[in-house]
C-alpha cells in the first residue's frame, strides 16, 4: 500500500483525508498493525487506482 501511495504522490495525511480516516490509521495499516474494514480497503483501492489484490493480497 505504501508503494502505491507514493507512486500516486500522496502523503499519508492526504490519503487519509480522501478515504475519511486519520493519518495514524493509514500509518498503522502500512505497518501491518491495523486490519481495515472491507469498506476502508475498497476506498483506499479506489483512491490509489489499484485493485484489492494489488494492495492487500500477500504472496
Residue, then its C-alpha position, 0 to 999 in steps of 0.5 A: x500500500x505504501x508503494x502505491x501511495x507514493x507512486x500516486x504522490x500522496x502523503x499519508x495525511x492526504x490519503x487519509x483525508x480522501x478515504x475519511x480516516x486519520x493519518x495514524x490509521x493509514x500509518x498503522x495499516x502500512x505497518x501491518x498493525x491495523x486490519x481495515x474494514x472491507x469498506x476502508x480497503x475498497x476506498x483506499x483501492x479506489x483512491x490509489x487506482x489499484x485493485x484489492x489484490x494489488x494492495x492487500x493480497x500477500x504472496 
